[in-house]
Amino acid sequence: MAKWKDKKEFKEQVYRVAEKMNVKVNSLALRPMTNKWASCSTDGNLNFNKELLDMDKDLGEYVIVHELLHFNVPNHGKLWKSLMAAYLGDYEKLELRLKKLSGKQVEREK
């Protein structure tokens, strides 16, 4: 699987996906995070775990779409799940791979 070249490539992808999803990103950061892969705030701020840079791109794509969807759907209900499937197809396989790679929770507390 392809890996991210650098943080610039990752951030450019976040902005591309955000544009497709019609989401306005106010700020974007990659930083160490101990319990999550990403977080977002209602005012458009996104934080991604910098460990994503060392993972396969498809897992990063999963986290990017997952987080951007929260700007319009704040939970993991039926609408969120159907939108994840619309953007990524069988997203549940990616979610399971991500869980197996780390012991990190794939952000279920929202």
Backbone as a printed PyTorch tensor [residue, N CA C, xyz], in Angstrom:
tensor([[[  0.8310,  -1.1990,   0.0000],
         [  0.0000,   0.0000,   0.0000],
         [  0.8720,   1.2580,   0.0000]],

        [[  0.3630,   2.2850,  -0.6030],
         [  1.0870,   3.5590,  -0.6810],
         [  1.0230,   4.2910,   0.6590]],

        [[  2.1190,   4.9320,   0.9860],
         [  2.2100,   5.7440,   2.2090],
         [  2.1880,   7.2220,   1.8310]],

        [[  1.9340,   8.0630,   2.8000],
         [  1.9790,   9.5140,   2.5920],
         [  3.4240,   9.9370,   2.4360]],

        [[  3.6940,  10.8280,   1.4760],
         [  5.0610,  11.3280,   1.2830],
         [  5.4830,  12.1980,   2.4530]],

        [[  4.5840,  13.0740,   2.8560],
         [  4.9020,  14.0140,   3.9270],
         [  3.6170,  14.6680,   4.4180]],

        [[  3.7640,  15.5360,   5.4020],
         [  2.5780,  16.1640,   5.9790],
         [  1.9050,  17.1200,   4.9920]],

        [[  2.6620,  17.6950,   4.0850],
         [  2.0910,  18.5870,   3.0680],
         [  1.1070,  17.8150,   2.1890]],

        [[  1.5100,  16.6300,   1.7430],
         [  0.6220,  15.8080,   0.9050],
         [ -0.6610,  15.4440,   1.6660]],

        [[ -0.5160,  15.0830,   2.9390],
         [ -1.6780,  14.7290,   3.7540],
         [ -2.6340,  15.9230,   3.8650]],

        [[ -2.0830,  17.0860,   4.1920],
         [ -2.9180,  18.2800,   4.3560],
         [ -3.6060,  18.6670,   3.0460]],

        [[ -2.8960,  18.5530,   1.9340],
         [ -3.5130,  18.8600,   0.6420],
         [ -4.6990,  17.9410,   0.3780]],

        [[ -4.5590,  16.6730,   0.7790],
         [ -5.6570,  15.7250,   0.5950],
         [ -6.8430,  16.0920,   1.4810]],

        [[ -6.5770,  16.5250,   2.7010],
         [ -7.6670,  16.9510,   3.5840],
         [ -8.4540,  18.0830,   2.9250]],

        [[ -7.7570,  19.0740,   2.3910],
         [ -8.4390,  20.2040,   1.7540],
         [ -9.1980,  19.7800,   0.4920]],

        [[ -8.6320,  18.8370,  -0.2840],
         [ -9.3340,  18.3380,  -1.4830],
         [-10.6380,  17.6410,  -1.1030]],

        [[-10.5520,  16.7740,  -0.1070],
         [-11.7420,  16.0320,   0.3270],
         [-12.7540,  16.9960,   0.9450]],

        [[-12.2950,  17.9530,   1.7210],
         [-13.2010,  18.9350,   2.3310],
         [-13.9550,  19.7100,   1.2570]],

        [[-13.2510,  20.0740,   0.1890],
         [-13.9060,  20.8020,  -0.8990],
         [-14.9900,  19.9400,  -1.5530]],

        [[-14.6740,  18.6700,  -1.8090],
         [-15.6640,  17.7480,  -2.3900],
         [-16.8840,  17.5940,  -1.4870]],

        [[-16.6480,  17.6250,  -0.1780],
         [-17.7250,  17.4240,   0.7820],
         [-18.3890,  18.7440,   1.1810]],

        [[-17.9130,  19.8270,   0.5900],
         [-18.4480,  21.1560,   0.8800],
         [-18.3300,  21.5120,   2.3720]],

        [[-17.1440,  21.2520,   2.9160],
         [-16.8560,  21.5440,   4.3190],
         [-15.7710,  22.6070,   4.3580]],

        [[-15.9860,  23.6440,   5.1610],
         [-14.9920,  24.7050,   5.3010],
         [-14.0830,  24.3910,   6.4790]],

        [[-12.7930,  24.2560,   6.1820],
         [-11.7940,  23.9850,   7.2200],
         [-11.1600,  25.3100,   7.6100]],

        [[-11.2470,  25.6460,   8.8840],
         [-10.6750,  26.8810,   9.3950],
         [ -9.1830,  26.7170,   9.6730]],

        [[ -8.8240,  25.6590,  10.3880],
         [ -7.4080,  25.3740,  10.6460],
         [ -7.1970,  23.8660,  10.6220]],

        [[ -5.9710,  23.4880,  10.3190],
         [ -5.6340,  22.0770,  10.1610],
         [ -4.2590,  21.8390,  10.7650]],

        [[ -4.1720,  20.8420,  11.6430],
         [ -2.8890,  20.5410,  12.2850],
         [ -2.6750,  19.0380,  12.3710]],

        [[ -1.4300,  18.6460,  12.2980],
         [ -1.0130,  17.2740,  12.5710],
         [ -0.1860,  17.3460,  13.8410]],

        [[ -0.5500,  16.5520,  14.8270],
         [  0.1500,  16.6200,  16.1060],
         [  0.0680,  15.2770,  16.8140]],

        [[  0.8880,  15.0660,  17.8240],
         [  0.7840,  13.8160,  18.5850],
         [ -0.5540,  13.7640,  19.3230]],

        [[ -1.2010,  12.6290,  19.2520],
         [ -2.4610,  12.4170,  19.9720],
         [ -2.3880,  11.0190,  20.5680]],

        [[ -2.7430,  10.8810,  21.8230],
         [ -2.5720,   9.5750,  22.4610],
         [ -3.7840,   8.6590,  22.3470]],

        [[ -4.9860,   9.2100,  22.2760],
         [ -6.1750,   8.3660,  22.3130],
         [ -7.0540,   8.4180,  21.0790]],

        [[ -6.7450,   9.2770,  20.1440],
         [ -7.6100,   9.4510,  18.9790],
         [ -6.7750,   9.5620,  17.7110]],

        [[ -7.4480,   9.3490,  16.5890],
         [ -6.8170,   9.5790,  15.2940],
         [ -7.0590,  10.9960,  14.8170]],

        [[ -8.1230,  11.6130,  15.3090],
         [ -8.4310,  12.9770,  14.8700],
         [ -9.4730,  13.5840,  15.7930]],

        [[ -9.6140,  14.8970,  15.6770],
         [-10.6860,  15.6040,  16.3780],
         [-11.0480,  16.8380,  15.5640]],

        [[-12.2720,  17.3040,  15.7830],
         [-12.7100,  18.5230,  15.0980],
         [-13.5420,  19.3570,  16.0510]],

        [[-13.6320,  20.6420,  15.7440],
         [-14.4560,  21.5360,  16.5480],
         [-15.5310,  22.1460,  15.6540]],

        [[-16.5540,  22.6590,  16.2720],
         [-17.6650,  23.2280,  15.5050],
         [-17.2620,  24.4700,  14.7220]],

        [[-16.1450,  25.0960,  15.0760],
         [-15.7210,  26.2770,  14.3230],
         [-14.7260,  25.9500,  13.2100]],

        [[-14.6410,  24.6790,  12.8020],
         [-13.8600,  24.3260,  11.6210],
         [-12.4130,  23.9680,  11.8560]],

        [[-12.0520,  23.6810,  13.0920],
         [-10.6690,  23.3150,  13.3910],
         [-10.5150,  21.7980,  13.3840]],

        [[ -9.4990,  21.3270,  12.6770],
         [ -9.2260,  19.8950,  12.5730],
         [ -7.8430,  19.5860,  13.1080]],

        [[ -7.7500,  18.5060,  13.8650],
         [ -6.4740,  17.9850,  14.3330],
         [ -6.4010,  16.5260,  13.9420]],

        [[ -5.2740,  16.1360,  13.3540],
         [ -5.0570,  14.7500,  12.9950],
         [ -3.8260,  14.2470,  13.7200]],

        [[ -3.8720,  12.9840,  14.1060],
         [ -2.7430,  12.3410,  14.7540],
         [ -1.6110,  12.1860,  13.7410]],

        [[ -0.4330,  12.6420,  14.0970],
         [  0.6850,  12.5900,  13.1480],
         [  1.1180,  11.1630,  12.8350]],

        [[  0.7020,  10.1780,  13.6250],
         [  1.0030,   8.7730,  13.3320],
         [  0.3700,   8.3280,  12.0110]],

        [[ -0.6710,   9.0260,  11.5650],
         [ -1.3260,   8.6850,  10.3000],
         [ -0.3680,   8.8020,   9.1200]],

        [[  0.6270,   9.6570,   9.2420],
         [  1.5880,   9.8480,   8.1480],
         [  2.3880,   8.5830,   7.8610]],

        [[  2.5040,   7.7040,   8.8470],
         [  3.2750,   6.4710,   8.6780],
         [  2.4050,   5.2880,   8.2620]],

        [[  1.1180,   5.5370,   8.0580],
         [  0.1930,   4.4540,   7.7120],
         [ -0.1790,   4.4970,   6.2390]],

        [[ -0.8040,   3.4290,   5.7890],
         [ -1.2790,   3.3800,   4.4120],
         [ -2.2500,   4.5240,   4.1420]],

        [[ -2.1850,   5.0450,   2.9320],
         [ -3.0340,   6.1800,   2.5650],
         [ -4.5190,   5.8900,   2.7400]],

        [[ -4.9400,   4.6590,   2.4460],
         [ -6.3730,   4.3770,   2.5580],
         [ -6.8760,   4.5130,   3.9900]],

        [[ -6.0100,   4.2420,   4.9750],
         [ -6.4120,   4.4310,   6.3720],
         [ -6.5000,   5.9200,   6.7040]],

        [[ -5.5680,   6.6980,   6.1670],
         [ -5.6390,   8.1480,   6.3470],
         [ -6.8860,   8.7170,   5.7060]],

        [[ -7.2380,   8.2070,   4.5220],
         [ -8.4570,   8.6520,   3.8330],
         [ -9.6850,   8.3740,   4.6960]],

        [[ -9.6980,   7.2030,   5.3090],
         [-10.8120,   6.8530,   6.1960],
         [-10.9530,   7.8950,   7.3120]],

        [[ -9.8410,   8.2140,   7.9630],
         [ -9.8830,   9.1630,   9.0890],
         [-10.2740,  10.5570,   8.5940]],

        [[ -9.7830,  10.9480,   7.4390],
         [-10.1220,  12.2640,   6.8770],
         [-11.6250,  12.3590,   6.6270]],

        [[-12.1780,  11.3830,   5.9230],
         [-13.6220,  11.4120,   5.6150],
         [-14.4300,  11.3250,   6.9050]],

        [[-14.0280,  10.4230,   7.7930],
         [-14.7120,  10.2590,   9.0830],
         [-14.8360,  11.6020,   9.8020]],

        [[-13.7260,  12.2970,   9.9020],
         [-13.7200,  13.5520,  10.6570],
         [-14.4850,  14.6510,   9.9410]],

        [[-14.3040,  14.7670,   8.6420],
         [-15.0120,  15.8180,   7.8960],
         [-16.5240,  15.6170,   7.9350]],

        [[-16.9790,  14.3800,   7.9680],
         [-18.4210,  14.1360,   8.0620],
         [-19.0080,  14.7000,   9.3500]],

        [[-18.1880,  14.7480,  10.4020],
         [-18.6890,  15.2630,  11.6800],
         [-19.0420,  16.7460,  11.6450]],

        [[-18.6030,  17.4570,  10.6290],
         [-19.0040,  18.8570,  10.5250],
         [-20.4950,  18.9710,  10.2190]],

        [[-21.0450,  17.9460,   9.5680],
         [-22.4690,  17.9640,   9.2290],
         [-23.2850,  16.9250,   9.9820]],

        [[-22.6380,  15.8800,  10.4410],
         [-23.3190,  14.8160,  11.1820],
         [-22.5000,  14.5450,  12.4460]],

        [[-22.9490,  15.0460,  13.6050],
         [-22.1220,  14.9850,  14.8070],
         [-22.0590,  13.6260,  15.5070]],

        [[-22.7370,  12.6140,  14.9810],
         [-22.7530,  11.3020,  15.6340],
         [-22.3780,  10.2130,  14.6340]],

        [[-22.5270,   8.9620,  15.0470],
         [-22.2130,   7.8270,  14.1800],
         [-23.4750,   7.0290,  13.8690]],

        [[-24.5690,   7.7290,  13.6620],
         [-25.8530,   7.0910,  13.3870],
         [-25.9920,   6.6320,  11.9410]],

        [[-27.2270,   6.3270,  11.5670],
         [-27.5030,   5.7880,  10.2290],
         [-27.0700,   6.7260,   9.1080]],

        [[-27.3270,   8.0140,   9.2530],
         [-26.9350,   8.9730,   8.2170],
         [-25.4200,   8.9930,   8.0550]],

        [[-24.7050,   9.0550,   9.1710],
         [-23.2390,   9.0650,   9.1250],
         [-22.7280,   7.8010,   8.4300]],

        [[-23.2690,   6.6600,   8.8080],
         [-22.8300,   5.3890,   8.2210],
         [-23.1100,   5.3390,   6.7260]],

        [[-24.2690,   5.8120,   6.3100],
         [-24.5640,   5.7640,   4.8760],
         [-23.6950,   6.7450,   4.1030]],

        [[-23.3530,   7.8840,   4.6830],
         [-22.4510,   8.8160,   4.0170],
         [-21.0280,   8.2550,   3.9520]],

        [[-20.5860,   7.5880,   5.0040],
         [-19.2680,   6.9400,   4.9640],
         [-19.2330,   5.9220,   3.8310]],

        [[-20.2830,   5.1360,   3.7080],
         [-20.3510,   4.1210,   2.6480],
         [-20.3760,   4.7940,   1.2710]],

        [[-21.0680,   5.9270,   1.1610],
         [-21.1380,   6.6350,  -0.1240],
         [-19.7580,   7.1560,  -0.5330]],

        [[-18.9760,   7.6360,   0.4290],
         [-17.6520,   8.1830,   0.1190],
         [-16.5730,   7.1130,  -0.0170]],

        [[-16.6650,   6.0490,   0.8000],
         [-15.5650,   5.0890,   0.8620],
         [-15.9440,   3.6500,   0.5410]],

        [[-17.1690,   3.3860,   0.2360],
         [-17.5650,   1.9970,  -0.0150],
         [-17.6070,   1.2220,   1.2880]],

        [[-16.8780,   0.1180,   1.3410],
         [-16.8750,  -0.7410,   2.5330],
         [-15.9360,  -0.1670,   3.5990]],

        [[-16.3410,   0.9450,   4.1740],
         [-15.4950,   1.6520,   5.1370],
         [-15.2420,   0.8360,   6.3960]],

        [[-16.1410,  -0.1030,   6.7080],
         [-15.9880,  -0.8770,   7.9430],
         [-14.7060,  -1.7170,   7.9370]],

        [[-14.2720,  -2.1690,   6.7630],
         [-13.0150,  -2.9190,   6.6740],
         [-11.8330,  -2.0170,   7.0410]],

        [[-11.8800,  -0.7700,   6.5810],
         [-10.8210,   0.1840,   6.9310],
         [-10.8320,   0.4590,   8.4280]],

        [[-12.0270,   0.6200,   8.9820],
         [-12.1610,   0.8730,  10.4120],
         [-11.5550,  -0.2740,  11.2220]],

        [[-11.8320,  -1.5040,  10.8170],
         [-11.2790,  -2.6610,  11.5230],
         [ -9.7580,  -2.7250,  11.4030]],

        [[ -9.2290,  -2.4560,  10.2190],
         [ -7.7690,  -2.4350,  10.0530],
         [ -7.1290,  -1.4060,  10.9690]],

        [[ -7.7420,  -0.2390,  11.0430],
         [ -7.2070,   0.8230,  11.8920],
         [ -7.2280,   0.4100,  13.3580]],

        [[ -8.3160,  -0.2210,  13.7820],
         [ -8.4100,  -0.6810,  15.1720],
         [ -7.3600,  -1.7490,  15.4750]],

        [[ -7.1400,  -2.6460,  14.5260],
         [ -6.1680,  -3.7220,  14.7490],
         [ -4.7370,  -3.1920,  14.8070]],

        [[ -4.4650,  -2.1370,  14.0400],
         [ -3.1100,  -1.5750,  14.0030],
         [ -2.6950,  -0.9100,  15.3070]],

        [[ -3.6690,  -0.4790,  16.0460],
         [ -3.3160,   0.3430,  17.1980],
         [ -4.1420,  -0.0720,  18.3780]],

        [[ -4.2320,   0.0950,  19.3440],
         [ -5.2860,  -0.1470,  20.3280],
         [ -6.1300,   1.0870,  20.4950]],

        [[ -5.9270,   2.0770,  19.6180],
         [ -6.6660,   3.3410,  19.7600],
         [ -8.1280,   3.1600,  19.4480]],

        [[ -8.9210,   3.8880,  20.1620],
         [-10.3560,   3.9220,  19.9040],
         [-10.5700,   4.7370,  18.6170]],

        [[-11.4060,   4.2630,  17.7260],
         [-11.6990,   5.0130,  16.5090],
         [-12.8510,   5.9450,  16.8160]],

        [[-12.5760,   6.9090,  17.5780],
         [-13.4530,   8.0070,  17.9430],
         [-14.9250,   7.6590,  17.9630]],

        [[-15.3680,   7.0450,  19.0150],
         [-16.7750,   6.6640,  19.1700],
         [-17.4780,   7.4930,  20.2400]],

        [[-16.7680,   8.4080,  20.8580],
         [-17.3830,   9.1430,  21.9560],
         [-18.2160,  10.3410,  21.5260]],

        [[-18.2130,  10.6990,  20.2670],
         [-18.9700,  11.8810,  19.8340],
         [-20.4450,  11.6130,  19.8250]]])
